[in-house]
Amino acid sequence: MPDAMPFSLVVPAHEHLPSYVAALETGWSPNTLRDVSGDQLDAIRTDADAFLRSLVPQPGETIALPDGRVVERLPGCVRWMWDGAFAGSINFRHVPGTEALPEHVLGHIGYAVVPWKRRRGYAGRALRLMLDVAREAGMMRVEICCDSDNTISRRVIERSGGVLLRRMPNPHREGRTELVFRLPCPDAST
């Protein structure tokens, strides 16, 4: 269902931080694998500038995976869904020069909408805008995943042009199955 409010993706910045903090304070987490709301609130309260910088991957930076492995963080970007207030988060990550991803990365794009703004079409709108970002990074197509039982996310992906490629065990959630979709990035000339 379309929303009457203007919708955009914004670069995380100080002017948007109070609304983002309010979402975290409800227990909402931008990470769909684990709750990072408390960690992010602590980071923001300690040093908001450093927190905002942490959302932009830096060359050589590493991250710890849920299984304890430490891997290089992929280049990419985080954008916040904005309709006059914080509505969710979407990110894009990739390996420059290829559409392939390392085995520990489930997809090029991930997103999470705050519960009180769901069913407004925001996830689909954000996904279509992020496909433009992926195209600008040289991608012709991206892969995106969702849990097999997440019918709402599956519908968002399919409505955005996603085609199911395969089912696979979720390496981060034992006993769960992931659906892997491929989405074309829009041609800049269209």
C-alpha positions as CSV (number, residue, x, y, z in Angstrom):
1,M,0.0,0.0,0.0
2,P,1.6,3.3,-1.1
3,D,2.3,5.9,1.6
4,A,1.4,9.6,1.2
5,M,4.6,10.7,3.0
6,P,7.7,11.4,0.9
7,F,10.1,8.5,1.0
8,S,13.8,8.4,0.4
9,L,17.0,6.7,1.3
10,V,19.3,8.9,3.3
11,V,22.9,8.6,4.2
12,P,23.1,8.1,8.0
13,A,23.9,11.5,9.5
14,H,23.6,13.4,12.8
15,E,20.3,15.0,11.8
16,H,18.7,11.5,11.5
17,L,20.3,10.0,14.5
18,P,17.7,10.9,17.2
19,S,15.0,9.0,15.1
20,Y,17.3,6.0,14.6
21,V,18.1,6.0,18.4
22,A,14.3,6.0,19.1
23,A,13.9,2.9,16.9
24,L,16.8,1.1,18.6
25,E,15.4,2.0,22.1
26,T,12.2,0.0,21.2
27,G,14.4,-3.1,20.7
28,W,14.4,-2.9,16.8
29,S,17.6,-4.2,15.3
30,P,19.0,-3.5,11.8
31,N,20.7,-6.9,11.9
32,T,18.2,-9.7,11.1
33,L,20.6,-12.4,12.5
34,R,21.0,-11.0,16.0
35,D,19.9,-8.2,18.1
36,V,22.5,-5.4,17.9
37,S,20.2,-2.6,19.3
38,G,22.0,-2.4,22.7
39,D,25.5,-2.5,21.1
40,Q,24.5,0.3,18.7
41,L,22.9,2.4,21.4
42,D,26.1,2.1,23.5
43,A,28.3,3.0,20.5
44,I,26.1,6.1,19.7
45,R,26.2,7.3,23.3
46,T,29.9,6.8,23.5
47,D,30.8,8.5,20.2
48,A,28.1,9.3,17.7
49,D,30.7,10.4,15.1
50,A,32.6,7.1,15.3
51,F,29.3,5.2,15.1
52,L,28.3,7.0,11.9
53,R,31.8,6.4,10.4
54,S,31.5,2.7,11.3
55,L,28.6,2.3,8.9
56,V,31.0,3.1,6.0
57,P,33.3,0.1,5.3
58,Q,37.0,1.1,5.2
59,P,39.6,-0.8,3.2
60,G,41.3,-3.6,5.2
61,E,38.6,-3.5,7.9
62,T,37.5,-6.9,9.3
63,I,34.4,-8.2,11.0
64,A,33.7,-11.2,13.2
65,L,31.2,-13.7,11.9
66,P,28.7,-15.5,14.2
67,D,30.9,-18.6,14.1
68,G,33.9,-16.7,15.3
69,R,35.8,-16.4,12.0
70,V,37.2,-13.0,11.2
71,V,36.9,-11.9,7.6
72,E,37.5,-8.8,5.6
73,R,34.5,-6.5,5.5
74,L,33.1,-6.0,2.0
75,P,32.8,-2.5,0.4
76,G,29.3,-1.2,0.3
77,C,26.9,1.3,1.9
78,V,24.2,1.7,4.4
79,R,21.2,3.9,3.8
80,W,18.3,4.7,6.2
81,M,14.7,4.6,5.0
82,W,13.2,8.0,5.7
83,D,9.7,9.3,5.5
84,G,10.2,12.3,7.8
85,A,11.4,9.9,10.5
86,F,13.5,6.7,10.5
87,A,11.6,3.8,8.9
88,G,14.3,1.1,8.4
89,S,17.7,0.3,7.1
90,I,19.0,-1.2,3.9
91,N,22.6,-2.0,2.9
92,F,24.5,-3.1,-0.2
93,R,27.8,-5.0,-0.1
94,H,29.8,-6.4,-3.0
95,V,33.2,-7.6,-4.2
96,P,34.4,-5.0,-6.8
97,G,34.8,-6.4,-10.3
98,T,32.6,-9.4,-9.8
99,E,29.0,-10.3,-8.9
100,A,30.2,-13.3,-6.9
101,L,30.1,-13.2,-3.1
102,P,32.2,-15.0,-0.5
103,E,30.4,-18.0,1.0
104,H,29.8,-16.3,4.3
105,V,27.8,-13.5,2.7
106,L,24.1,-14.4,2.0
107,G,23.4,-11.7,-0.4
108,H,24.3,-8.3,-1.9
109,I,21.4,-6.5,-0.2
110,G,19.8,-6.7,3.2
111,Y,17.1,-4.7,4.8
112,A,14.9,-4.3,7.9
113,V,11.9,-2.1,8.3
114,V,10.7,-1.0,11.8
115,P,7.6,-2.8,12.8
116,W,5.4,0.3,13.1
117,K,6.1,1.2,9.5
118,R,5.6,-2.1,7.8
119,R,3.0,-2.8,5.1
120,R,3.6,0.6,3.6
121,G,5.7,-0.6,0.6
122,Y,8.9,0.8,2.1
123,A,11.0,-2.4,1.7
124,G,10.1,-2.6,-2.0
125,R,10.8,1.1,-2.6
126,A,14.1,0.9,-0.7
127,L,15.1,-2.2,-2.6
128,R,14.4,-0.6,-6.0
129,L,16.4,2.5,-5.0
130,M,19.3,0.3,-3.8
131,L,19.4,-1.6,-7.1
132,D,20.3,1.8,-8.7
133,V,23.2,2.0,-6.2
134,A,24.3,-1.5,-7.2
135,R,24.2,-0.6,-10.9
136,E,26.3,2.4,-10.2
137,A,28.8,0.1,-8.5
138,G,29.0,-1.9,-11.8
139,M,26.6,-4.7,-11.0
140,M,24.3,-6.1,-13.7
141,R,22.4,-8.2,-11.1
142,V,22.4,-8.9,-7.4
143,E,21.5,-11.8,-5.2
144,I,19.3,-11.3,-2.2
145,C,18.1,-13.9,0.4
146,C,15.3,-14.4,2.8
147,D,14.2,-17.1,5.2
148,S,11.9,-19.6,3.4
149,D,9.1,-18.8,5.9
150,N,9.4,-15.0,5.4
151,T,6.5,-14.7,2.9
152,I,6.4,-10.9,3.1
153,S,10.1,-10.5,2.2
154,R,9.8,-13.1,-0.5
155,R,6.9,-11.1,-2.0
156,V,8.9,-7.9,-1.8
157,I,11.8,-9.5,-3.7
158,E,9.6,-11.1,-6.3
159,R,7.6,-7.9,-7.0
160,S,11.0,-6.2,-7.5
161,G,11.9,-8.7,-10.2
162,G,13.6,-11.4,-8.1
163,V,13.8,-14.9,-9.6
164,L,14.3,-17.8,-7.2
165,L,17.8,-19.4,-7.9
166,R,18.0,-22.0,-5.1
167,R,17.2,-23.0,-1.6
168,M,20.0,-23.6,0.8
169,P,20.6,-24.2,4.5
170,N,21.1,-20.9,6.4
171,P,24.7,-21.1,7.6
172,H,23.9,-18.7,10.4
173,R,20.7,-20.3,11.7
174,E,20.7,-24.0,12.1
175,G,17.7,-25.8,10.8
176,R,16.6,-22.8,8.7
177,T,16.4,-22.6,4.9
178,E,17.3,-19.6,2.9
179,L,15.8,-18.7,-0.5
180,V,18.3,-17.1,-2.8
181,F,16.9,-14.8,-5.5
182,R,18.6,-13.0,-8.4
183,L,17.4,-9.5,-9.3
184,P,18.5,-7.5,-12.3
185,C,19.8,-4.0,-11.8
186,P,17.8,-1.5,-13.8
187,D,19.5,-0.2,-17.0
188,A,20.6,3.4,-16.6
189,S,19.0,4.2,-20.0
190,T,15.5,3.2,-18.9
